[in-house]
């Protein structure tokens, strides 16, 4: 008996389907494992990755906390040779003889002699009565004094030489002098001079602000009270007694 054409065509197809069904019933087929990524997820923006070193080191703050005072610089050390006393530095004492103080000197007038063209010469003499050597250098200050109050009469003495001779060292009992020229008041008219009796001299030793009164050894002197007239001229201090 001959099968219809349609059933003949279906036989091979059914055979194929049966074969496939038998294969799938033998057990499920597992797929090979898929490799998973081990790369960690990206960190959040702005946060450093875990375990990473910080990108910057902390710096010291320059601000001062409330209630704290800023450090001050260390006080300067005293200069070499200076001694700090009571918070002040004191300069070292100069070595060698110091200038003669007025109270350490006996000051007198006289010993000089001579004159020319209406002037006479005398000397201001200095004797060291102190216990230590001292020095005199330059011109003394000299002026006339009058009256019971010892007021200055007229102008102070002019300087005879601009340059001092040098430093004179006076040992205890040592002597020095300064030559003094006195112009006679009669050289000037009374109107220009304003005559006034003077009973002595006011003398300032060089470098001193204390004066001494020195009486005239030969009696009084007539001075000029007008300061526009100068009757006195003094020379620098020289060692020894006057030689005139």
Secondary structure as UniProt FT lines:
FT   HELIX           5..24
FT   TURN            25..26
FT   TURN            45..46
FT   TURN            50..51
FT   TURN            66..67
FT   TURN            80..81
FT   STRAND          83..85
FT   TURN            86..87
FT   STRAND          88..90
FT   STRAND          98..99
FT   HELIX           102..104
FT   STRAND          105..109
FT   STRAND          115..116
FT   TURN            117..118
FT   STRAND          119..128
FT   STRAND          134..137
FT   STRAND          141..146
FT   TURN            147..150
FT   STRAND          151..153
FT   STRAND          158..159
FT   STRAND          167..170
FT   TURN            172..173
FT   STRAND          175..183
FT   HELIX           185..187
FT   HELIX           190..193
FT   STRAND          195..198
FT   STRAND          200..204
FT   TURN            206..207
FT   STRAND          211..215
FT   TURN            217..218
FT   STRAND          221..224
FT   TURN            227..228
FT   STRAND          232..234
FT   STRAND          238..239
//
